[in-house]
Amino acid sequence: MCGHFLLAALALSYCIGSESTNPVPGGRVLHFPEPDNTISWSHLQANTPDLDVFTACAWIKTTRTTSGPILSYGSESCRQCIELEYSPVGHGYSVLLKGDNVLGGSSRAEAPLPADGNWHHWCLVWSGAKREINIYRDGLHALSQHVKVSRIPGGGNWVVGHTHYEATPYAYPRHPSFVGFVGGVNVWDHDKVDIPGLAICGNTNEGSLISWNTVTKNNFKVATYKESC
């Protein structure tokens, strides 16, 4: 327990305090530009099985709370399987699982993710067996919430910066794109992940489903930058 708090404190003091901090040493971050009504996205090529548990993490830097999804996953049969994004009200973020806004019924607003122009680390852990999500901000547990979803179907597409179903070059955007910087997107098919450790700038632990350093990214109107801690 003490070790986890120490790691989280190191993450906060080392990563958040500098706008030049990068989630992965020598890694790449994506810049999604203004305006949010110009569609931009990055498709992550990954083979996804049916899921009964997952952990999804990302590093995010923005000053906007009204732009589009940070991470989206789904298919034709499951349009909004997973969507993670900012929200200007309530918790400060929104989580959709199979189209259900799982935070929509809660009035608590615990540890919203700041849109302050600094890097912040965000993780979502979902367990179908427990029917529960847990959200972590900058290595610290922010909230738990009961959910109805027990299974996420596989075979879908992962997209950063926009909804997966509008991520085509010829789409007329009905939804805004994300505005800001995203890096270090990693997804695991389990919940045994050292989240406080991940929140330390320079951690190279990679996801089992999506590994940010090796996954193929098809970018559309997205700039790529190389930074280091």
C-alpha positions as CSV (number, residue, x, y, z in Angstrom):
1,M,0.0,0.0,0.0
2,C,2.7,2.5,1.0
3,G,4.7,1.6,-2.1
4,H,1.7,2.4,-4.3
5,F,1.3,5.8,-2.7
6,L,5.0,6.5,-3.1
7,L,4.8,5.6,-6.8
8,A,1.8,7.8,-7.3
9,A,3.4,10.7,-5.6
10,L,6.5,10.3,-7.8
11,A,4.2,10.3,-10.9
12,L,2.5,13.4,-9.8
13,S,5.7,15.4,-9.0
14,Y,7.7,14.2,-12.0
15,C,5.1,13.9,-14.8
16,I,2.5,16.6,-14.2
17,G,4.9,19.4,-13.2
18,S,6.3,19.8,-16.7
19,E,4.5,20.3,-19.9
20,S,7.5,18.8,-21.8
21,T,7.1,15.5,-20.0
22,N,6.4,12.6,-22.4
23,P,4.6,9.4,-21.5
24,V,7.2,7.0,-23.0
25,P,10.9,7.7,-23.3
26,G,11.7,8.3,-27.0
27,G,8.0,7.6,-27.7
28,R,5.5,9.2,-30.0
29,V,2.6,11.3,-29.1
30,L,-0.3,12.3,-31.4
31,H,-1.6,15.8,-31.8
32,F,-5.2,16.3,-32.7
33,P,-5.6,19.9,-33.9
34,E,-8.4,22.5,-33.7
35,P,-11.1,22.8,-34.7
36,D,-12.9,19.8,-33.3
37,N,-15.4,19.7,-36.3
38,T,-12.6,18.8,-38.6
39,I,-12.4,15.0,-38.4
40,S,-9.0,13.5,-37.3
41,W,-8.2,10.1,-35.9
42,S,-5.7,7.3,-35.5
43,H,-6.7,3.7,-36.1
44,L,-4.8,1.2,-34.0
45,Q,-4.5,-2.1,-35.8
46,A,-5.2,-4.8,-33.2
47,N,-6.9,-8.2,-33.1
48,T,-9.4,-8.2,-30.2
49,P,-11.1,-11.3,-28.9
50,D,-14.3,-11.3,-26.8
51,L,-13.5,-9.6,-23.5
52,D,-14.8,-10.2,-20.0
53,V,-12.2,-7.9,-18.5
54,F,-9.9,-5.2,-19.8
55,T,-7.6,-2.4,-18.7
56,A,-7.1,0.7,-20.9
57,C,-4.7,3.5,-20.1
58,A,-3.5,6.6,-21.9
59,W,-1.6,9.8,-21.4
60,I,-3.6,12.9,-22.3
61,K,-2.9,16.6,-22.5
62,T,-5.6,19.1,-23.4
63,T,-7.3,22.3,-22.4
64,R,-10.7,21.2,-23.8
65,T,-13.5,19.4,-22.0
66,T,-16.0,19.4,-24.9
67,S,-14.2,17.6,-27.7
68,G,-14.6,14.0,-28.9
69,P,-13.5,10.6,-27.6
70,I,-10.0,9.9,-26.4
71,L,-10.4,6.2,-27.2
72,S,-13.2,4.4,-29.0
73,Y,-13.7,0.7,-29.7
74,G,-16.5,-1.1,-31.5
75,S,-17.9,-2.7,-34.6
76,E,-21.1,-2.7,-36.7
77,S,-22.8,-5.0,-34.2
78,C,-21.6,-3.1,-31.2
79,R,-21.5,0.6,-32.2
80,Q,-20.4,2.1,-28.9
81,C,-18.7,-0.8,-27.2
82,I,-16.1,1.3,-25.4
83,E,-15.8,5.1,-25.5
84,L,-13.7,7.2,-23.1
85,E,-13.8,10.9,-23.3
86,Y,-13.9,14.2,-21.3
87,S,-17.2,15.6,-20.1
88,P,-17.8,19.3,-19.1
89,V,-20.0,18.2,-16.2
90,G,-20.0,15.7,-13.4
91,H,-17.0,13.5,-13.1
92,G,-15.0,15.4,-15.8
93,Y,-15.0,12.3,-17.9
94,S,-17.5,10.0,-19.6
95,V,-17.4,6.2,-20.1
96,L,-19.7,4.4,-22.5
97,L,-19.9,0.6,-22.5
98,K,-22.1,-1.0,-25.2
99,G,-23.8,2.4,-25.5
100,D,-24.6,2.8,-21.8
101,N,-23.2,5.9,-20.1
102,V,-22.1,4.1,-17.0
103,L,-21.4,7.3,-15.1
104,G,-24.5,9.1,-16.1
105,G,-26.6,8.0,-13.1
106,S,-24.0,9.0,-10.4
107,S,-23.9,12.5,-8.9
108,R,-20.4,12.0,-7.4
109,A,-17.6,14.0,-9.0
110,E,-14.5,12.4,-7.7
111,A,-11.1,13.5,-9.0
112,P,-12.0,14.8,-12.5
113,L,-9.2,14.6,-15.1
114,P,-7.9,18.2,-15.4
115,A,-8.0,19.9,-18.8
116,D,-5.1,22.1,-17.7
117,G,-2.6,21.7,-20.6
118,N,-0.4,19.3,-18.6
119,W,0.1,15.6,-19.1
120,H,-2.3,13.4,-17.1
121,H,-2.5,9.6,-16.9
122,W,-5.9,7.9,-17.1
123,C,-6.8,4.3,-16.7
124,L,-10.1,2.4,-16.9
125,V,-10.4,-1.1,-15.5
126,W,-13.6,-3.1,-16.3
127,S,-14.5,-6.5,-15.0
128,G,-17.5,-8.3,-16.4
129,A,-17.5,-10.9,-13.6
130,K,-17.6,-8.2,-11.0
131,R,-19.9,-5.9,-13.1
132,E,-17.7,-3.0,-12.1
133,I,-15.4,-0.3,-13.5
134,N,-12.6,1.4,-11.6
135,I,-11.0,4.7,-12.8
136,Y,-7.5,5.8,-12.0
137,R,-6.2,9.3,-12.4
138,D,-2.4,10.0,-12.3
139,G,-1.9,6.6,-10.6
140,L,-4.5,7.1,-7.9
141,H,-7.8,5.4,-7.6
142,A,-10.6,7.9,-8.4
143,L,-13.9,6.0,-8.3
144,S,-15.7,2.7,-8.7
145,Q,-19.0,2.2,-10.4
146,H,-21.4,-0.7,-10.9
147,V,-22.1,-1.5,-14.5
148,K,-24.5,-3.9,-16.3
149,V,-22.1,-5.0,-19.0
150,S,-20.6,-8.5,-18.6
151,R,-19.1,-9.1,-22.0
152,I,-17.5,-7.0,-24.8
153,P,-17.6,-8.7,-28.2
154,G,-14.4,-9.0,-30.1
155,G,-13.5,-8.2,-33.7
156,G,-13.9,-4.5,-33.5
157,N,-11.7,-1.4,-34.3
158,W,-9.7,0.7,-31.9
159,V,-9.6,4.5,-32.7
160,V,-7.9,7.3,-30.9
161,G,-9.3,10.8,-31.2
162,H,-12.7,10.1,-32.7
163,T,-15.6,7.6,-32.8
164,H,-14.6,4.4,-34.6
165,Y,-17.7,4.4,-36.8
166,E,-16.8,7.9,-38.2
167,A,-13.1,7.2,-38.7
168,T,-13.1,7.1,-42.5
169,P,-11.5,9.8,-44.8
170,Y,-14.9,10.5,-46.4
171,A,-17.1,10.7,-43.3
172,Y,-19.1,13.8,-42.6
173,P,-18.5,14.2,-38.9
174,R,-21.6,14.2,-36.7
175,H,-19.4,14.1,-33.6
176,P,-16.4,16.3,-32.7
177,S,-12.9,15.0,-32.7
178,F,-10.6,15.1,-29.7
179,V,-8.5,18.2,-29.4
180,G,-5.1,17.9,-27.7
181,F,-2.3,15.4,-27.3
182,V,-2.5,11.6,-26.7
183,G,0.2,9.1,-26.1
184,G,1.0,5.9,-24.3
185,V,-2.3,4.1,-25.2
186,N,-2.1,0.6,-23.9
187,V,-4.8,-2.0,-23.5
188,W,-4.7,-5.3,-21.6
189,D,-7.0,-8.3,-21.6
190,H,-6.7,-8.6,-17.8
191,D,-6.8,-6.4,-14.7
192,K,-3.4,-7.3,-13.2
193,V,-1.7,-4.1,-14.2
194,D,0.6,-1.9,-12.1
195,I,-1.3,1.3,-12.6
196,P,0.6,3.5,-10.1
197,G,3.8,2.3,-11.9
198,L,2.4,3.2,-15.3
199,A,1.8,6.8,-14.1
200,I,5.5,7.3,-13.8
201,C,7.0,9.0,-16.8
202,G,9.4,6.6,-18.5
203,N,7.5,3.4,-17.6
204,T,7.7,1.0,-20.6
205,N,5.1,-1.6,-19.5
206,E,3.2,-2.4,-22.7
207,G,-0.4,-3.6,-23.2
208,S,-1.2,-7.2,-24.2
209,L,-3.9,-6.2,-26.7
210,I,-2.5,-2.8,-27.7
211,S,1.1,-2.0,-27.2
212,W,1.7,1.7,-28.0
213,N,5.3,1.4,-29.0
214,T,4.6,-1.4,-31.6
215,V,1.0,-1.1,-32.7
216,T,0.5,0.0,-36.3
217,K,-1.2,3.4,-36.4
218,N,-3.1,4.7,-39.4
219,N,-3.3,8.4,-38.9
220,F,-5.7,10.9,-40.6
221,K,-5.0,14.6,-40.2
222,V,-3.0,13.9,-37.0
223,A,0.6,15.2,-36.4
224,T,3.1,12.9,-34.7
225,Y,5.8,14.2,-32.3
226,K,8.7,12.5,-30.7
227,E,9.4,13.6,-27.1
228,S,11.4,12.2,-24.2
229,C,11.2,12.4,-20.4
